[in-house]
Amino acid sequence: MDVKALIQKQREMLEAIEPTEVEVLLGGRVVTVVMPYVMPVPFSDLASKHAPETPLDVAQVGFSLDGVARNYPDIVIRDGEDEDDLLTVLNKAVHYGWPEMYDVLTHDDRASIRASVWGTYVWRSQQEKKKLQEVADES
């Protein structure tokens, strides 16, 4: 077993993960929230800042899905061909507008964003492990 090669392959697999797209209602329009994949260490840093709040958080993810979803980095909003990175300059400081946008989304749309976080960082790896175990069991 070549651990260095496995680490490199893992890194390449993570870098190949496509952004998640979630359609939400905003100002009477359907827009797309584009959520890039956040690598494991930065994601762990984000998750560690948002302690579990609900029994589901405690049991299944170990962090606040709502807190992570609300503070998710580098989101882009797409409306047709137009894209907005939600960055504006206020008083010579860069302001990231995603938390403000998240706060005005409907309950259903916030739930979809949380589900996207869960699917990307919990479900995806669970399914990959399950699939590999099934292949190993068939061998």
N, C-alpha and C positions, 0 to 999 in steps of 0.2 A: 504494500500500500504506500503510495506516494502522497503524503499529507499536504505537501506544498502544492502539488497539482490539484488536489481536491479543493484546497482553499481558493486557488485561482479559478477553478471551475465554478465554485459557489459565488465568488465575486462577479464573474461574468453572468451567471444566471440572475443574480440580483439586479445588476445593471441593465439587464434586458427586460425587466418587468415594465410593462406599459402603464401609463397613467390611467387612473380610474376616472370615468366620466359619469356624472349624476345630473339628470335634468331636474331643475327646480323652477318654481314660480318666483319671479322678482318683478315687481312693478307692473303686473299685468302681462308679463311676457314669460315664455319658457326659455330659460338660458341653461347652458351647460357648465357645471362646475368641474373643472379638470384638476384632478388631484394627483400630482406626481408621486411616484414611489419614494419613500424616505428610507435610506439605508439603515441597517439595524442599530448602530450606535447612536446616530442622531435621533432615531425614533425612540430608543430607550430613554434618552435624555428628555425628550418631550413627554413621554409617558410618566416618567418619574416625577414630573412637576404637577401631575394631576392624579391625586390619590383616588382609589375606588370610592364611588359615592352610593352605588346601589348594590343590592345582593347579586344582580347579574354581573356587574363590574367585578365584584370580589370573586365570584365563582368561576367566571369564564375568562377574564382578561387581565385582572390585576391592576387596572388603571381606570380612570374615568373616561368612558367612551365619549361623553359629552364634552369634557374638558379638552381632550385631545382633538376631537372634531372641530371645536370652536377655535382652537389655536394651531390648527394644521398649517404648515408652512408652504409657501410658494404656489398657492392656488391661483389658477387663471380662470376667468369667466369668459365663456365664448357665447356670442350671440350671432349666429350665422357666420360670416367671415370676420367679424370684429372680435378682438380679444382684449381683455383688460387684466393686467397683473395685480390690480388692486393696490398698487403702490402710488402714493402721492407725497409731495413734499409740503410739510406744514411747519412754519417757523424754522426753516433750515434743517428740519429733521424729516426722515423718511417715515411715513405712516403706512402701515399695512391694514387695509380695510376689511379683510376677511372676517375677523371677529364681529365687527359691526354688521356686516351682511348676514352672517350666521344668526345673529340675534333677531333679525326680522323675518327669517324664513318660517314657513308654517311648521307645525309640529311634525307633520308627515315628511316634509322635506328634510328637516333636521334628523329625523329617524333614518332617512335614506343615506344621509352623509355618515351617520354613526355606523350604519350597516356596511358601508363601503370601507370604513376604517377596520371594522371587525373582520370583514371578508379578506382584506388585504393582509392584515398582520396576524390573524389567528387562524381563520378557516383555511386559507391557502396552504399554509405549512402542514396543517393537520391532514388535509386531503393528499398532499404530496407524500407524506409519510405513510398514510394508509395505502396509497397506490403502490408504493415501493415494497411495502410489507406483503401485499397480495401477490406481487410478482415473485418475491422471495419464497413465499409459501407454495407457489405453483412449481417452483424449481425442484 
